[in-house]
Amino acid sequence: MGAAKAAVAVLLFALGLASAPRSSVAWDLILCAAPNNLPFSDRDGTGFENRIAAALANYLGAKLDVLWFHGGEETIDTRLRVGECDVVMDVEDGHPAVLSTLTYYRSPYVFVQRADRPFTVHSFDDLMSQNLSIGVQATGGPAHDALSVRGLEGSIHRFYDTEPEAIIDDVARGEIDVGVMWGPTAGYLASTAPVPLKVSPVTPEFEPPFIPMFINMVMGVRRGDEELRDLLDGAIAARWDEITAILEDLHVPIMPLQKPVATR
């Protein structure tokens, strides 16, 4: 092959790679995650975000890198939107600042109590008939609202907005009778408690008039990156059973969802 033809061949090859979809070439998938936030993520890779992201990257033929960041909600504005990472794993469905994937799990609000207590709480109405002290994970959330409309504000011992471990500790020690929490943290921490604890999903699933007692979680990518969103949707559908197994391994309470089929 002459020098001119060789140069053209190299150029065409390079252009082909430039226009090829991510899934057909080696590429990096950068995850934004907190370094010490189990069961969600951890620097040692044991969090379910780490493990699920690794499974999806493996399916897509991508190399997973992690940008460790303690920013919480701030991560989307200061890291994802400016391009420092490609995906944030645990985003509530409907978040206005991201392009959302398929829902990859749904977790309920739950009641946590000692297994040796002679009562079991399944609904907020159960709390109205018993003189129980209550701990609430978040001020102003759906669980707090459900207690307020039933006149149970006086039974709330404490709010634990930034201390989920403390609500589990207080239930285990008997400082409070019932903790009201969101599922992932509750299930994981209850499994590590020094005494057996019961974790019961709040029933019914909807609080009147139509307030869900669960949260649908998606992965968030930058707005405009439909290609990556579609790739992740396909990977979620393909690795659905593995995703479910990872969540169950970390004792995350999950509600049944129909196994998705990526259609985009």
N, C-alpha and C positions, 0 to 999 in steps of 0.2 A: 504494500500500500504506500503511495506517495505521501510526502510530508503534508501536502495540502489536504488530501483525503483523510489522513490520520487526524489532523486538527479538527476537521469538520465532524468526524466520528466522535471525538472526545467532547466537542461542544454539544452535539445532539444527545450524548449519554448524560451530560451534566444537566441539560434542559429537561430530559426525561425524569431524572431524580427530583428536580425542583418542582415539577408538576405532579409527581406521584402522590397518592394519598398517604397519610401517616401510616396506615396499617400495612403498607407494602415495603417500607424502608425502616431501618433502625432509627429510633428516635427516643428522646427522653420525655418521661412524664413526671412533672414536678408536683409533688403534693405539699400543701401547707398543713402543718399539724403541730399541736402543742407537745412539748417533750415530756410532760409528766401529767397526764390527764386520763388515767385509766378509768373506765374500760375503753375509752375512745382511742387514745393514742399514747404512745410512750417511746422514748428514744431507743429502748431495747427491742422495739418492733412487736411487742406482745399485744398492743391494743387492737381492737377490731378494725379501726380505720386503717392501720398499717397492714394488717393481714388481708383485708379485702382489697385494698389498693394494689398490693403485691399480686394477688390472684388476677385482677383485671389487667394489670400491666403485662403479666406473663401471657395471658390470653391474646393480648394485642401485639405482642412482640416488642414491647417497649421496655426501656430501662427505667426503673422507678428511682427517683431521687426525692429526698424530703427536705423542705425548708422548715426548720424548727422555729416556731414563733408563738409567743404567749398572748397574742392579740385578741383572741375571742372574736366577737363580732367585727372588731376593727380589722381583722385579717382580710376581709373582702375588699375593703377600700385601700388599705395600705400595701397589700401584697398581691392579691389575685388580680384586681383591676389594672394594676400597673405592669403586670406581666412577670412578676418575680416567681409566681407559681401558676400551675395550670388548672388545678382542681382543689376544692375544699370539700371534704367528705361529708360532714354532718351539717346539713343545711335544711331548715324547715321548708317544706314544700310551699311554694308561693312567694318566696323571698324576692323582693322586687329588684335587687341589685345583681342578680345572677341569671344565667341561662341554666335551667334545671334539667337534670336527667330524669329517667323513670324513678318512681319511689322504690328504694331498695330495702326499706323495712318500715314497719309501723309498730310503735311501742306505746303501751297505755300508761296513764297515770295509775299508781298502785298504792295500796295500803300495806304498811310494814308493821308487823307486831311480833312479839315473842310467841314461839310455838307452844309454850307451856301455859299460856293464858286461857281462861275458860270462856273466851268469846272469840268470834271471828267476824271481822268487818269486811263486807263486800260492797257496800254502797254508802253514800253520804247520809241516806235516811237511817241506816243502822246506827249511826253516831248520835242521832237525835234521841234514841230510846235508852242510851247508856251514858253514864256520867264518866266520860273518858277524857284524859288530857291528850291534846293533839299537837304534833309538830308538823309544820308545813315548810316544804322546801323553798317555795318562791312566793314572795309577796305580790299580790295583784294578779296572779295567774288564774286559769280556770278553776283549779282546785280551791284556791282562796275564795273566789267568787261563789263557788258552790256551798262552801261553809257559811259564808256571810248571809246568803239568802235564806238559810235555815236558822239563822240566829245563833250560830255556834262560835261567833268571834270570841266570846268569853271562855271557851274551852281551849283556845289556841294558846299553848304554853310558850311557843317561840317560833319565829321564822328563821330559817337557816339558809338564806339566799346564797352565801358564798362558802358554806360549810356543810356539804352533803355528808361528809364522814361523821359529823357531830350528831346529825339526826339519827343515824344508825347506832352510834354509841349510846345515845340517850334512850333509844328503844331497848337496846340490849341490857342496859343497867336498870331499866324500869323507871327512869326519870319521866318518860312519857309513855302513854299506852299505845298510841298509834302514830306512825309517821305517814305523811302523804307526800309522795315523791313522783318524779317521772321515772319510767321503767329502767332505762339502761344503768344509771348510777345506782338505783335502789337494788336491782337484782345482783349486780356485781358486788357491791359492798356488803349486802346481806349474806352473800356466800362466804365472806371472810370474817363474819362476826364470831365472837367467842362463845355465843350460845345460839341454838337453832332459832331462826326467824322465819316467819311466814310472809310471803310476798303475794298479795292478791290483787289482780286487776280491778280497777274501779268499774262497777256496773251500775246502771246500764252504760252502753258505749257513748250515749249522747245525753247531755244535761239539757233540760228544757231552756229555751225553745229548740235549739239545734246546735249546741256547743259540744264539739267532740272531746271526749275524755281520752284522747290519744293524739299523737303527733306523727305525721307522715314525714319521713326523712329522705332527702335526695342528695345528690352530689351537685355542687355548683361549679360552673365554668364561666369564663368571661362572656359577656354578651357579645354576640356576633360570631362566636366560635362554634357554629353549628356542626362543623366536621367532628370536633372532639366530642361534643355532646352525643352525636350519633354513634361514634365509636364506643363510647362508654355505655350507651343504651344496649348496644349489641352484646357487649361483654357482660353486662349485668344479667341479661336474659340467658346468656350461655352458661354463666357461672352461678346461677340462682341458688342451686342446692348447696354449693360450697359457701356462698354468702350466709345462707340460713344456718349452716352448721357452725360457722365461725361465731355468729351472734349467740347461738345456744351454748357454745363452749365457754363463753364469758358470762353466762347466766343472764343474758339480756332478755327480758320478757318481750315477746313479739306476738303480734296478732296476725291471723292468716291473711295472706294476700294471694291473689291469683298469680301464678307464674307468668311473667310477662313475655311477650314476643315483640322484639323491636320492629317497628313498622316504618320508621323514618327513613 
